Amino acid sequence: MKPVLLILMMMMGTMVFPAAASAQMVIVVRHAERADGGASPATSMTGSPDPELSEAGRTRARKLSAMLADAGIVAIYTTEYRRTRDTAAPLAARSGVTPEVVAARDAAALIGRIKTHKTGAVLVVGHSNTVPIIIRALGGVPVTMADDEYDSLFFVAPDGTTTRIRFTP
């Protein structure tokens, strides 16, 4: 009877580990600081619709790269805007992962792409209005972001557990 129990336990163990191996972590962050000072109504009417990062933003992008250097990033998603691409660029260069651009208005396509990755960590660089939508679509908790908020990293586990970490350059 003991050999049968041992074989059963071994079989159950092999059924548990593949599920754990297929888990992924999605890291969602807003782009770093804009050179035009932000998305306030005053700047959006006079500034560029696609501003580059400020010096503080470039510093934050390098800090993000250092923080996630050993995170096992297998995919990076940005929007079509320069500020998201530039926020991801240092980590992309460090990790050798080429970012994929998904239209900012197409959250459904982004979620579909994220779900194709069964292992590793996925970084998504979005905007103050898209980060909460992405997190909820992944099963995470409701979050809010102010227009001047650039310091939050959201880690969304496969079960929807959401952890927010704030970081400064």
Secondary structure, DSSP 8 states (H G I E B T S, - for coil): -HHHHHHHHHHHHHHHHHHHHT--EEEEEE---BTT--S-HHHHHHS-SS--B-HHHHHHHHHHHHHTTTS-EEEEEE-SSHHHHHHHHHHHHHHT---EE--TT-HHHHHHHHTT--SSEEEEEE-TTTHHHHHHHTT-------TT---EEEEE-TT--EEEEE---
